[in-house]
């Protein structure tokens, strides 16, 4: 059977502190999303979501995308970028116009969205996106598309994602230096939400915790939109560092112990189980661990103890963030974990006990062609990027010029126009 014909191709690169991953996906003629190629490699030049070495970051991005291109047997010239750092912040802006009881036309909606540009208050920060979340007709909330309906007044809630300009420009430049155009920068909680949350969860209210290597993003969804976001400068790499410090071993040994033998839940048998510090074939590598026996093995109970101690600190920060974001009451019942750190055994049970809320681990959907190794929480943001790109959400800044005021500029007016343009761009 012949392979389905691809009508459009999307490229995505998720720039994380632990790994840089890339995906090439396409939309078939039947409208189905298919993964053509995906890859990942160790991150370089990135620290807590910020570019710290441009040359190294550019090399890592180029390497990741080339691996995906080789698997897909096709190349891409532009990509969507996922970003977890850069001081992400979320705003909700509301704007309303008078319709006068008549039928709402597309021009009314466009006029409303163009008017909404004036209510965005970036306060010197970069706007990653400004998207209509849902409309309100005469106080009735949750209208997906008001066109064709009658109303006295039409309002819209605009979700605005902000970030610090300089870090975003560094990330963008690292990708451009890898000979790729940037379609857009998407905040990782937004992309992960596309991959991990159902429409019903976003409507009822849910907290999405993206447990990354060095940054943990806590995003609260309600009424089908992201209503609050905060970033915690902690992640699963801090657990690795705590293990390395506690046992006096190398980071690569600590990472293996965490991933292979680590757990967030203690067991009575842990005291009797001894875990080798080195992998098979690596005996004799690295130092002898503290509290190890003559075969360089440590009690599993001690590994779990170090892991849960660090997890406890993170859960305290997550609880503070949820409280600050107003995640309580009927809408504050469920927390969804994703990201590489969410692959830790027993995390859902530990989080449920620590936070006092239902918790589950989410992984990306099994898209056709997606490698089994990438159907894990650590690749949710990457999958979400191509889903976001295919959804092509409306951004109010891209609405046509129908309602732009036409003015002839000369002299001082031209100077003022240039000043406003420079101010808006930067």
Secondary structure, DSSP 8 states (H G I E B T S, - for coil): -----EEEEEEEEEE-SSEEEEEEEEEETTS-EEEEEEEEEE--SEETTEES-HHHHHHHHHHHHHHHHHHHTS--SEEEEEES-TT-EEEEEEEEEE-TTSB--HHHHHHHHHHHGGG---TTSEEEEEEEEEEEETTEEEES--TT-B-SEEEEEEEEEEE-HHHHHHHHHHHHHTT-EEEEEEEHHHHHHHHH--HHHHHH-EEEEEE-SS-EEEEEEETTEEEEEEEES--HHHHHHHHHHHHT--HHHHHHHHHHH--SS--GGGGG-EEESS-TT-TT-S---TT--TTSEEEHHHHHHHHHHHHHHHHHHHHHHHHHTT--GGG--EEEEESGGGGSTTHHHHHHHHHSSEEEE------BT--GGGSSGGGHHHHHHHHHHHHT---GGGS-GGG-------THHHHHHHHHHHHHH-
